[in-house]
Amino acid sequence: MGKARIGIPGHRAAIGIFGAFILLISCCAAPRIVVFDDPLSAEEHNELGVIYEQKGMYDLAEKEYKQASAKEKAWAIPYFNLGNLAYKKGDLKLAEGYYHKALDREGNNPDIMNNLANVFFDLGRREEAQAMIEQALAIRQKDEYLDTYQKIKGYK
């Protein structure tokens, strides 16, 4: 007599394994469309960016600021924060671009003007720096702006 088999007969086991293999392949090969609805507001993305920046996680901060600016295109603060981040990383040209975008959205913001004046100064563009900080000081007198002014004028 032949050998007695225990469990699943040989040909059924092979079919079962083959079927599982086909199922596994079809699950992995089929493209999936995932719709992601971002539950966070622009303000929440910006706040997360600030937290990441404070912890020195600049790439994550940048991502959050960009998401905030994409959600609320007319809001200046994410661009201001992107400018601050670029400045902190030493990319003055990028910082200048972000500060200009922020000013395009909120043209009378002296904080943005002050930071842009610092960028102009660091880029060696003293006349532009002086004009920008004087514009900021005309809107509001703040110690921070006066410090920038003194730096630009050579008093510090």
C-alpha positions, 0 to 999 in steps of 0.5 A, a space after each residue: 500500500 501507499 503511504 498514508 497522508 495526514 492533513 491536506 492532500 498534496 495537490 490541494 496544498 499546492 493549489 492553496 499555496 498557489 492561490 495565496 501567492 496569487 492573492 498576495 501578488 494581486 494585492 501588492 500590484 493593484 494601484 491604490 488611490 488614497 484620498 487624504 483630507 488634511 484635518 489641520 487648519 493653516 493656523 495649526 500647521 503654522 503652530 506646528 512649524 513654530 514648535 518644530 523650529 524651536 526644537 531645531 527640526 528645521 525640515 519639519 518646520 519648513 514643511 508645516 509652514 509650506 502647508 500653512 501657506 498652501 491652505 491660506 494663500 493670503 496669510 503673510 505669517 507662514 511666509 514670514 516664518 519661512 523667511 526667518 527659517 531661511 535666514 537662520 539657515 544662512 540662505 539670505 536670497 531665499 529669506 529675501 524671497 519669502 519676506 517679499 511674499 509676506 510683504 505682498 500679503 501684508 504690506 504694512 507689517 513692520 516686523 517683516 520690514 525689519 527682517 527684510 532690512 536685516 537681509 538687505 544689510 547682510 547682503 551688502 545692500 545698505 541703501 535698501 536696508 536703510 529705506 526698509 528700516 525707516 519704513 518700519 520705524 515710520 509705522 511703529 517705534 520698537 527697540 528691535 527696529 531701532 537696533 536694526 537702524 543703528 546697525 545699518 547706520 554703523 552705530 553698533 
